[in-house]
Amino acid sequence: MQFDPQMRIAIVGGTGRTGRRLVDAALNAGHTVRVLCRQAFDKEGIEEVRGDALDPARLRTLVHRADAVVCVLGPTRSSPPDLCSRSTALLVEAMKAEGVKRLVVQTGAMIGHPCLGPFYRWMARRRSKAAQLEDRRAQERVVQSSGLDWTLVRPPRLTQRKGTGAARVGTELPIRMLSSVARVDLAQVLLRAATTSQWTGEGVAVLQGLTASHPGSVLRRWTWAMGLAELLGLAFVAAVATGFLRTWGEPQSQVAALAFLACMLGAGAVEGALLGQLPGGVLATSFPRLSRRAFRRNTMLVVVGAWLVGMLPSTLIAGAPTPGSLAEPRGWMIALVSALAGALAGAVIGTAQWLALRKVAPGAGRWIGASALGWALALPLNVLAGTLPQPSDPWLKTLLVSAGLGLAAGVVVAIPTGLLLVRMLKERSSTRAVARAPPRDAPASGALTH
């Protein structure tokens, strides 16, 4: 339900980085904006109320005759530890005294959102953030018990990037390690909440949406996710392999070889889970109906299978007598075989991921070819990560070399798959535009037909 097209909006925290973008958005939409500020606010077209966020009289002046109030107040190093909760309590009293009902308050994803991933749950337990988080929780309790028409907006990490205009809003959106939202897009969501009755009485999360109109943002996030997944995955694999070999040495028996195989399959499962989890999160941002669980599961199973196939020959011949000296294969031969194996593995990985993508992404079958190309170029780097570190190298050096080559491999895979992702988003946008467009011979609105 839409309120009046031109509203009087009062803003607490309008001089901050998010607040300034909210002021711009409200002015561009034709609303009257009143901002509480300590010093002169260098912005034309607004009404300034000079004062402090803890001054009841100035807060009452701010909200006088307002249609909606938005609080984007954030603590600073010099502010009291209970700034947000105290100021919001005073703001609620001022609104009740002036008869203003609509209140929108920005808090944070770590405060009360029910679908936090492991990273954000860990962040919420850090002692260094305990006071700030408790202040925010108290702020939310004040809002929820206010009796006003309230909405809590809980964004994850905020960025200064250009907005995509495609922010996702919901009460049960998953918040993961790479989740973020541009302040420009957050400001649009705050304004939408203030000027409509949508999300009244709810706490909603806001996530960055990816669209084909911002290919740079799509490629950047996809490359970051793929690179980080392979960095962490190969570093973990290297840690497991190095720990086993330095503790028990090279497997000299079938039992030892099977134990080493089990360890590496477990490490491969972690690598596969990362390759499904982090890139899957970016894909889910572009295609909200994608099952992240299916994407992660399929990727993990295929990666474990690839490790099994790759290690099975050496496991079966462990302890068997070896022939005399064998010529060491040349580097180009290793690279060629690795590239061919990478193309095959990439096609299998792409097929497993296609099973999750086919129902939500246009032309998802091309994902198989893009994955095959990416892994054909990347697998030689993974092989190099397994052969370049020497047994005598320090453990840290081995991990750093493996992590660096893993990062490079992830970026290489991200190039063809990321370009295809941008193309699929453009095709989806074109399909939607055609579906919305009226037929060429359709009568004009209001015209009579016979």
N, C-alpha and C positions, 0 to 999 in steps of 0.2 A: 504494500500500500504506500503510495507516494503522498508526501505532505505538500505544502505550498511550494511552487517552483522557486520562489525567493523567500529565504528564511533568514532569521537573525540568529547567528551562531556565535556563541561565546567559547573561547578557547583558553584553557590553562596550559601553559607550556608551549605557547605558540612561537617563542623565540628560539627553540631548539631546532636540531637538524630535521627531525620529523615534523615538528610544529610549523616550521616555515613552509614546508611543502604542502601541509594541510591548509595553511592560510592561502597559498597560491591557488590550490585546487578550488577552495570555496569562493574566492574572488572571481576566478575564471568561470565558475558556474553561475555567477550573478547574485550570490548571497551577500548579505550584510555581515561583516566580521568584526567582532570585538575581542581584543586580546589583552590579557593581563601581562604586564611587563614592568620590570624594575626601572629600566632606562628607556630612552626614546627608541622606538621601533622604526627603523628606516624602511617604511613600506607605505606606499600611497594606497588610499582607499580603505583603510581600516580605522576602527575606533580604538584608541588606546585607553586602558585603565591602568594608571601607574600604581604599583603597590606590590605587596608580597603575597605569596600563595598561602601564608599562614595568617593573613589579616582578614578576619571575618567581615569587616565593613567593606573592604575593597572587593572581596568575593561577591558580596551581595550587590554591589554596584555593577560588577561584571555581568551577573546573570539577570539583572533587571530587564524584564520584558523580552528575554531571549526565548527562542523557540526550541533550541537544543544547546546542550553544553558538551564539549569534548575536552577530556583531560588527557594530555600527552606529557604530563609532568614526569621528569626523570631526576634522580639524585645526582649531585655533584660531590666532589671531594670535601667541600666545605659545608655541605648541607647536613642537617641533623639526621640521625639514623632512622627516624620515623617520619621523615618528610612526607612521603607519598600517602601513608595512611592518615596522618593528622590533617593534611591539606584536603584530602578527599572527604573526610568526616565534616570539616568545616564547609566544604563546597556543597555537600548534601544538605546541611542545615540551611545554607543560603538559598538553595533551590527551593526547598520546602517553604521558606519564608516568602519567596517571590512567586510561588505557584508554578514553577517550571518543572516539567515532568521528564523530558527526554535527556538521558545521560549516557555518554559513551566514554569508556575509560580504557586506555591502552596499558596493559601490564606486560606479560611475557609468557612464552611457551612453557618455561620451567615452573610457573607458579601453580597452575591448576589444570593444565591440559592432560587428559586421560591417556593419550596415545604417544608417550615419549619413547624414543629409542634408547638403547643402552648409553650412548654418549651423553645425551641430555639428562638421563637419570643420574649418571655419575657427576655431571656438573652440578646438579641440584643438591648433591651431598657434600660438596666442598665447603670446608669451614670458612674459607675466605669470603664466601658469598652468603653465609648464614644470616647475617643481620639484614642485608639488602633483600634477600628472599622472604624473610619473616615480615619485613615492612610491606612487601608487595602482597603477601598472603593476607595480612591484616587489611590492606587496602581493598582487596577483593571481597573480604567479609563485610566491610562497610558498605560497599556497593550492593552486594546481594541482599543485605538486610535493610536497604534504604526505603523500600516501598515505591521507588521511582520506576520509570520505564527504562531499564538499564540494559546495556550490552557491554561485555568485556571482550576486548580484542587482544589476542595473545600471539604476537609474532615471534618467530625464532630469530636467528641472527639477521641483523639489518645491514644492508649494503648501500653504497652510494651510487650504484650502477643506474643506468637508464632503465626506466620501467618498461615492461612489456605490455602493460594494459590487460594482462591475463592472470591476475592473482587468483588463487584458489582459496575459498573460504569454507570452513566447515567445523563442526563440533568434534569430529573424530578423525581429522586428517592426521596421518602418521608424521611425527617430527623426528627426522633422522639427523645424522652428523652433518650432512651437507645441506640440510634444509636452510633456506634463507628467503628473504623477500626484500626487494628494493624499497627504500623509503617513499619513493614517488608512488609506487603501487599501493603501499600501506596507507598513504594519505588518501587515496581514492576510496579505499575500503572504509576508512574512518568516516569520510564524508558521506558515503552511501549509507552507513549505519545511522548517522545523525539525521539524515534527511528522509529516511523511510522508517517504517516500523519493522523492517527485516531484522532478524536475530534478537528481537526484544526478549529479555530474560534469559539470554544464552551467553556462554563463553565460547568464542570461536577462534580458531587458529587461522593464520594467513600464510600461504606458501606462494613462492614465485611460480607463475605459470610460464611455459615456454611456447612461443609461437613462431611461425615461419617468417614473420615480419622482423624478427630479431635473430638472424642466423648466427651472428657473432656470439650472442649469449648462449644459444643452444650448443654451439661447438665448444665454447669455453667450458661450460659445465660438464658436457659429455667427456671431453678430454681430461678434465680434472678428475672425474669419477673413475675413468678407465685407468689413468696413470696411478692414482692412489691405490686402487684395488690391486694392481699388479705389483706395485712397490711393497705394499704390506704382505701380499701373498707370497712373493718370492723371498722376501726377507724371512718370513716364518718358515718356509720350506728350507731355506739355507740354515736357519737356526736348528731345526730338527735334525737335518742331515749331519751338520757339523757336530752337534752334541752327541749323536749316536756314534759316529766314526771316531771321535776323539775319546769316547768312553770305552767302546768295545772293539774298535779297529775295523778294518775291512772284513766283511762276512766271509769266513772260511769254511762254513758248513751250511747245509740246507736249512737247519733250524735258525742259524743266525741270519741267513738271507731272508727267510720268511719274516723274522722279527723286524728286519730293516724295511722290508716291503710294507708291513703293517704300519710302521711309523710314517713312511712316506705317503701312504694312502691317506692316513689321517691328516697329514700336512696338506696334501692335495685337496682334501675336502674343505679345509679352511680357505685355501686359495680359491676354490670354486665358489664357495659361499660368498666371499668378498666380490668376485667377479659378477655374481648374480645380484648381490645386495646393493652395492654402490651405483653401478650403471643402471640397475633396475629402478632405483629411486628416481633417476633423471628421466627414464622412459615413462615412469608412472606420472611424472609431472606433465609430460607431453600428452600421454594417453591415460587419463585418470581411470579408465575401466580395466587397465592391465592388472592382472593378478601378479603382484610382486612375489607372492609365495611360490607360485608355479614357475615364474621366471628364475628365481633363486634356486629352487629345487632342481629344475632341469639342467641349469648350468653346472651346479655342483656335481650332479651324477655323471655328466659327460666328462668333466675335468678329472674326476676320480677314475673313470674308465680309461681316459687317456694315460694317466699315470700307471695304471695297471698294465695296459698294453705295452707301454714303453719300458717298464721294469721287469716284465715277466721273463724275457729271455735270459737276462743276467741272473735272475733268481733261480731259474731252472738249472743253470750250469754251474751254480756256486758249488765249490768244493771239487768239481771235476778237474782232471788233469788238463792242462792247457798245452797246445802244441808249442813248438819252438818260437823263436822270435817272429813276430808278425810286423809287417810294415805299417807304420803309423799312417792313417789316411790323411790325405792332404786337406788343407784348409778349405779349398773351394768345394771339395767333395762333401765335407761335413756341412758346409753352408747349403749346398744344393739338396742334400738329403733332408736337412732340417727344414728347408723351405717347402719341399714336397710333403713332408710329414705335417708341417704347419698348415698347408692348404687342406689336407685331409681332415686334420683335427678341427680346423676352423669351420669346415663345412658341417662337420658333425655338431660342433657347438652351435653354429648358426641354425641348424635344423632344430635342435632342442629349444633354442630361444624362439624360433619361429612358431613353435607349437603354442607358446604363450602369447605371441604377438599377433597371430593371424586373424583373430577375431576383433581386434581393436585398431590395427594400423593398416592403411591402404597399401597394397602391393608389398605385403610383408615377406613374400617369397624371395624378394631380392636380398633380404637380410642374410641368406645363406651364402650368396656369392660375395657380399661385402665382408662377411666374417672370414670366409676362406682366404680372401686377398689379404686382409689385415694380419691374420695369424701366419700366413706364408711369409710375410715380411718380418713378423715379430718373433717367431719361434727360434730363428738363429740367435737372437739376443738372449732368449731363455737358455738355450744350450750353452752359450758363452758364459752365462751366469753360473752354470754348473761346472764348467771346466776351467774358467779363468782363475778363481781363487786356488792357492796352493795349500796343501795340508799343513805346512809350517806357518802359514799366515796367521796373524792374530785373529781371534774370533770377531772382534769389532770390524776389522778390515773386510773380512768375508761377508759380514752382514751388509756393510755399506756398499760393497761392489754389487752384491746381489740385488739390493734395493734400488740402486741406481740403474742397473740394467733392466730391472723389472719396470721402473718408471718409464724408461725409454720404450720398452715393449708395449706397455699400455698406451702410450701416446701414439705409437705406430698403428696399433689396432684401431684406435679412436678416429684416425683420419678417414679411412673409407667408410666405416660404419657411421661416423658423425655426419659426413656429407650426405649419406643416404637418409639419415634421420631428418636432416633439414629438408631434403626433397620430399619425404613422406609428409611432413608437416605442411609444406606448400601445397601438395596435392590434396590433402584434407581440407585446407582452407579454400581451395578452388572448388572442390566438390560442394562444400557448404554454401559458397557464394552462388553457385549455379542453382542449388536447391531452393535458396531464398528468392532468387530472381523470378519475377512474373513472366509468363510467356509473352513473346513479342506481340502476339495478336490479342492479348488480354485487354478487355475494356478498361478505360480509366476509372479511377475510384469515383463512385457516384453516378457513373453513366448508366443509362437504361439499356437493357438488352431485350430482344424480342425472340 
